[in-house]
Amino acid sequence: MLKILNKNFEYINAIKISELLNLRWDRKFYSVDVFSFNCKYDEHIDVGQYVLYNGYIGIIEYIKTTLDGYIQVNGKSALSILNRRITINEDYVDSLARPFKSIILELMYTNLVNPTDNNRKIDVISLSDIVADGDTYECRCKSKPIGDVLTTICKDNKIGQRMVFDYTAKKFIYELYNGKNRSINQTENEWVIFSPEIKNVYGQEYIKDIKLVKNVEYDDKYNLFTKSPYSIEIASGMDRFEFTDDNFVDTIITLNTTVSDNCGYKDLWDLGDIITCKSDKFNFSVDLPIIEVSEIIKNNNFNLSVKFGDLEGFKLN
């Protein structure tokens, strides 16, 4: 069931999954979920409303109506609300160097939860019990959207973020979270292996894209940024790729996998978990974190697509 709520979180309508032409919900570990669905025209569905599906909540941003009486609806998860604010507090004009969770808490608190200008406050967002610890991190975030800054911090520190909807309190709770290690190289949790040979994988692609490589960072005054988390080594000549903005940095190698319906999703593994990927054909076995899970429904058929991250150094033999 897909439920529609108005801006005050009041119930408007419900759509049976069987009544949808299709639905796709891309769950992301570090960043904002993206969703879309097509259904018969419904005059009660509008932009700015909330969508509840399978425990996730999103905000409708786009609706296209066609003459055949159907609509296409696109939106993003509630985490996207964070990009409605930018970092304007004086404490963040230059940079911060402190435990990364402390930075996240201060950015949220001074720009959304309890800002100096009360007009900037977002009443429907509160913080979970996040401890202000973690590895020391240097954050340069002057005048940047909060959501983009937090995504970069989380990605660099390999921790997930999400908004959990408290239906009783009518609030979004911002949380940081980690998945579980379910790889074959640990003994605490049950193992999870994705492999065509055990028939829980029926599609797999390995992508390496040089366009995304950036390895030497400068600050906004064009000084070499020596503490950049992206500067992996001293680079020169053709191997040097310079940049000044975090937005140009991304994973340079990705492994995408289409898994079978009986793969144990949410029972044995979930978003953020580390699992083992194997292929006898390409002779590799590697432990990887799940950074994206796409739930896809088309013609009442349910499919899953999984994307893994942090693949630096992973090579096919």
C-alpha positions as CSV (number, residue, x, y, z in Angstrom):
1,M,0.0,0.0,0.0
2,L,1.2,3.5,-0.9
3,K,-0.3,6.2,1.3
4,I,-0.5,9.9,0.6
5,L,-0.4,12.5,3.4
6,N,-0.9,16.3,3.2
7,K,1.6,18.8,4.4
8,N,0.2,18.5,8.0
9,F,0.8,14.7,7.8
10,E,-2.9,14.0,7.6
11,Y,-4.1,11.0,5.6
12,I,-5.5,11.8,2.1
13,N,-5.6,8.7,0.1
14,A,-4.1,5.2,-0.4
15,I,-3.1,3.4,-3.6
16,K,-2.8,-0.3,-3.8
17,I,0.4,-1.6,-5.2
18,S,-1.5,-3.6,-7.8
19,E,-3.1,-0.3,-9.1
20,L,0.3,1.2,-9.9
21,L,1.8,0.8,-13.4
22,N,5.2,0.9,-11.8
23,L,7.1,2.1,-8.8
24,R,10.8,2.6,-8.1
25,W,12.3,3.6,-4.8
26,D,16.1,4.1,-4.7
27,R,17.3,3.8,-1.1
28,K,20.7,5.4,-0.5
29,F,23.0,4.9,2.5
30,Y,24.8,8.3,2.3
31,S,22.4,10.6,0.6
32,V,18.8,11.3,-0.4
33,D,16.4,8.5,-1.6
34,V,14.8,9.1,-4.9
35,F,11.4,7.6,-5.9
36,S,8.9,7.6,-8.8
37,F,5.6,5.9,-9.6
38,N,2.9,6.0,-12.3
39,C,-0.8,5.5,-11.6
40,K,-4.2,6.6,-12.8
41,Y,-4.9,10.3,-12.4
42,D,-5.9,11.3,-8.9
43,E,-6.9,14.9,-8.2
44,H,-5.9,14.6,-4.6
45,I,-2.3,14.0,-5.3
46,D,-0.2,17.2,-5.4
47,V,3.4,18.4,-5.1
48,G,4.6,19.0,-1.6
49,Q,2.6,16.1,-0.2
50,Y,4.2,13.1,1.6
51,V,4.3,9.5,0.3
52,L,4.5,6.6,2.7
53,Y,5.8,3.3,1.2
54,N,7.2,0.2,2.9
55,G,8.3,2.2,6.0
56,Y,9.9,5.0,3.9
57,I,8.6,8.6,3.6
58,G,9.2,10.9,0.7
59,I,8.1,14.3,-0.6
60,I,6.4,14.7,-4.0
61,E,8.3,17.2,-6.1
62,Y,7.1,16.6,-9.7
63,I,3.8,15.4,-11.3
64,K,3.2,15.0,-15.0
65,T,-0.3,14.3,-16.3
66,T,-1.0,12.8,-19.7
67,L,-4.1,12.7,-21.9
68,D,-4.5,8.9,-21.3
69,G,-5.5,9.6,-17.7
70,Y,-2.3,8.7,-16.0
71,I,0.2,10.6,-13.9
72,Q,3.9,10.3,-13.3
73,V,5.0,11.2,-9.8
74,N,8.7,11.9,-8.8
75,G,10.1,12.9,-5.5
76,K,12.8,12.5,-2.8
77,S,13.0,11.3,0.7
78,A,12.6,13.6,3.7
79,L,16.3,13.9,4.0
80,S,16.1,16.3,1.0
81,I,14.6,18.9,3.4
82,L,18.1,19.6,4.6
83,N,19.0,21.3,1.3
84,R,16.5,24.0,2.0
85,R,19.1,25.5,4.3
86,I,22.6,26.6,3.7
87,T,25.5,27.1,6.1
88,I,25.5,30.8,7.0
89,N,26.6,30.7,10.7
90,E,29.8,32.6,11.3
91,D,31.5,29.6,12.9
92,Y,31.6,27.9,9.5
93,V,32.9,30.6,7.3
94,D,36.3,29.1,6.8
95,S,36.6,25.5,8.1
96,L,36.1,23.1,11.0
97,A,38.5,20.5,12.3
98,R,36.9,18.3,15.0
99,P,35.1,15.0,15.4
100,F,32.9,14.6,12.4
101,K,29.7,13.8,14.4
102,S,30.3,17.0,16.4
103,I,30.3,18.9,13.0
104,I,27.1,17.3,11.9
105,L,25.4,18.1,15.2
106,E,26.5,21.7,15.1
107,L,25.5,22.2,11.5
108,M,22.0,20.8,12.2
109,Y,21.6,22.6,15.4
110,T,22.7,26.1,14.3
111,N,21.0,26.0,10.9
112,L,17.8,24.0,11.3
113,V,17.0,23.0,14.9
114,N,17.8,26.1,16.8
115,P,19.1,28.9,14.5
116,T,19.6,32.5,15.6
117,D,17.1,33.6,13.0
118,N,13.9,31.8,14.1
119,N,12.5,32.0,10.5
120,R,15.2,29.4,9.5
121,K,14.0,26.9,12.1
122,I,12.3,23.7,10.7
123,D,10.0,22.6,13.5
124,V,9.3,19.1,12.1
125,I,13.0,18.0,12.3
126,S,14.6,16.8,15.5
127,L,17.9,15.0,16.3
128,S,18.3,11.5,17.6
129,D,20.7,10.7,20.4
130,I,23.9,11.3,18.4
131,V,27.2,11.3,20.3
132,A,29.6,14.0,19.3
133,D,32.5,11.8,18.6
134,G,34.2,10.2,15.5
135,D,37.5,10.7,13.6
136,T,38.7,14.3,13.3
137,Y,37.5,15.8,10.1
138,E,38.1,19.1,8.4
139,C,34.9,20.6,6.9
140,R,34.8,23.5,4.4
141,C,31.2,24.4,4.0
142,K,30.7,28.1,3.5
143,S,27.3,28.9,1.9
144,K,26.7,25.3,0.9
145,P,23.4,23.5,1.2
146,I,23.3,21.5,4.5
147,G,22.2,18.3,2.9
148,D,25.1,18.3,0.4
149,V,27.6,19.0,3.2
150,L,26.3,16.2,5.4
151,T,26.3,13.8,2.5
152,T,30.0,14.5,1.9
153,I,30.8,14.1,5.6
154,C,28.9,10.8,5.9
155,K,30.4,9.4,2.7
156,D,34.0,10.3,3.8
157,N,33.4,8.7,7.2
158,K,31.5,5.7,5.9
159,I,28.4,6.2,8.0
160,G,24.7,6.3,6.8
161,Q,22.2,9.0,7.4
162,R,18.4,9.0,7.3
163,M,15.2,10.7,8.4
164,V,12.8,8.4,10.4
165,F,9.2,9.6,10.5
166,D,7.6,9.6,14.0
167,Y,3.9,9.4,13.1
168,T,2.7,10.1,16.6
169,A,4.8,13.2,17.1
170,K,4.5,14.2,13.5
171,K,8.2,14.8,13.2
172,F,11.2,13.7,11.3
173,I,14.1,12.3,13.4
174,Y,17.5,12.7,11.9
175,E,19.7,9.6,12.5
176,L,23.2,8.4,11.8
177,Y,23.6,4.6,11.5
178,N,25.9,1.8,10.5
179,G,25.1,-1.5,8.8
180,K,26.3,-4.9,10.0
181,N,29.4,-6.8,8.7
182,R,27.9,-10.0,7.2
183,S,31.0,-10.9,5.1
184,I,32.7,-14.2,5.2
185,N,35.7,-12.6,7.0
186,Q,33.9,-12.2,10.3
187,T,32.3,-14.5,12.9
188,E,29.8,-12.2,14.7
189,N,27.0,-12.2,12.1
190,E,25.6,-14.7,9.7
191,W,27.4,-14.7,6.3
192,V,25.7,-13.2,3.2
193,I,27.2,-14.0,-0.2
194,F,26.1,-12.6,-3.5
195,S,27.2,-14.9,-6.4
196,P,25.9,-16.1,-9.7
197,E,27.2,-19.6,-8.7
198,I,24.7,-19.9,-5.8
199,K,21.9,-18.4,-8.0
200,N,21.0,-15.4,-5.9
201,V,22.4,-13.0,-8.5
202,Y,21.3,-12.9,-12.2
203,G,22.8,-9.7,-13.4
204,Q,26.1,-8.0,-12.6
205,E,28.1,-5.1,-14.0
206,Y,31.5,-3.7,-13.1
207,I,32.1,-0.1,-14.1
208,K,35.3,2.0,-14.0
209,D,35.0,5.6,-15.0
210,I,38.1,7.9,-15.3
211,K,35.8,11.0,-15.7
212,L,35.2,10.8,-11.9
213,V,38.9,10.7,-10.8
214,K,40.0,13.7,-8.7
215,N,43.1,13.4,-6.5
216,V,44.6,16.8,-5.7
217,E,42.4,19.3,-3.9
218,Y,42.7,23.1,-3.5
219,D,40.7,25.3,-1.2
220,D,38.6,28.3,-2.3
221,K,41.7,30.5,-2.2
222,Y,43.5,28.1,-4.5
223,N,45.9,26.9,-1.8
224,L,46.8,23.2,-1.8
225,F,44.5,21.5,0.7
226,T,46.9,19.2,2.6
227,K,44.3,17.5,4.7
228,S,42.0,16.6,1.9
229,P,40.5,13.1,2.3
230,Y,40.7,12.7,-1.5
231,S,44.4,13.3,-1.9
232,I,45.6,9.7,-2.0
233,E,49.2,10.3,-3.0
234,I,51.5,12.9,-4.5
235,A,50.4,13.2,-8.2
236,S,52.0,14.9,-11.1
237,G,51.8,15.1,-14.9
238,M,49.0,13.2,-16.6
239,D,48.1,11.4,-13.3
240,R,47.2,14.7,-11.5
241,F,43.5,15.7,-11.5
242,E,42.9,18.9,-9.7
243,F,39.6,20.3,-8.2
244,T,38.3,22.8,-5.7
245,D,34.8,21.5,-5.0
246,D,33.7,18.3,-3.2
247,N,30.8,17.9,-5.7
248,F,33.3,16.7,-8.4
249,V,34.4,13.7,-6.2
250,D,32.7,10.4,-6.6
251,T,33.3,6.7,-6.5
252,I,35.5,5.8,-9.5
253,I,34.6,2.1,-9.5
254,T,31.1,0.6,-9.0
255,L,29.6,-2.9,-8.9
256,N,25.9,-3.1,-9.7
257,T,24.0,-6.3,-9.1
258,T,20.5,-7.5,-9.8
259,V,19.5,-10.1,-7.1
260,S,16.8,-12.8,-7.0
261,D,13.6,-12.5,-5.1
262,N,14.7,-15.0,-2.5
263,C,18.0,-13.3,-1.6
264,G,17.0,-12.6,2.0
265,Y,16.5,-8.8,1.7
266,K,15.8,-7.2,5.1
267,D,15.8,-10.7,6.7
268,L,19.5,-11.5,6.2
269,W,20.8,-8.2,4.9
270,D,19.9,-4.5,4.4
271,L,21.2,-1.2,3.2
272,G,24.6,-0.3,4.7
273,D,25.6,-3.9,5.5
274,I,28.9,-5.3,4.3
275,I,28.5,-8.6,2.3
276,T,30.8,-10.8,0.2
277,C,30.5,-10.7,-3.6
278,K,32.0,-13.6,-5.5
279,S,32.3,-14.7,-9.1
280,D,34.1,-17.8,-10.2
281,K,33.9,-16.7,-13.8
282,F,35.8,-13.5,-13.2
283,N,37.8,-14.9,-10.3
284,F,37.1,-12.5,-7.6
285,S,35.8,-12.5,-4.0
286,V,35.5,-9.1,-2.2
287,D,33.7,-7.7,0.8
288,L,31.7,-4.6,-0.1
289,P,29.3,-2.2,1.7
290,I,25.8,-1.9,0.2
291,I,25.3,1.8,-0.6
292,E,22.1,1.7,-2.6
293,V,19.1,-0.6,-2.9
294,S,16.5,0.0,-5.6
295,E,13.1,-1.6,-5.0
296,I,11.3,-1.9,-8.4
297,I,7.7,-2.9,-9.0
298,K,6.5,-3.3,-12.6
299,N,3.4,-5.1,-13.7
300,N,3.1,-6.4,-10.1
301,N,6.5,-8.0,-10.3
302,F,9.0,-7.0,-7.6
303,N,12.8,-6.7,-8.3
304,L,15.8,-5.6,-6.5
305,S,19.0,-3.9,-7.8
306,V,22.0,-3.4,-5.5
307,K,24.9,-1.0,-5.8
308,F,28.1,-1.4,-3.8
309,G,30.7,1.3,-2.9
310,D,34.2,1.8,-1.7
311,L,35.8,-0.3,-4.4
312,E,39.2,1.4,-4.6
313,G,41.8,-1.3,-5.4
314,F,39.2,-3.9,-6.5
315,K,40.2,-5.4,-9.8
316,L,38.8,-8.1,-12.0
317,N,41.5,-10.8,-12.7
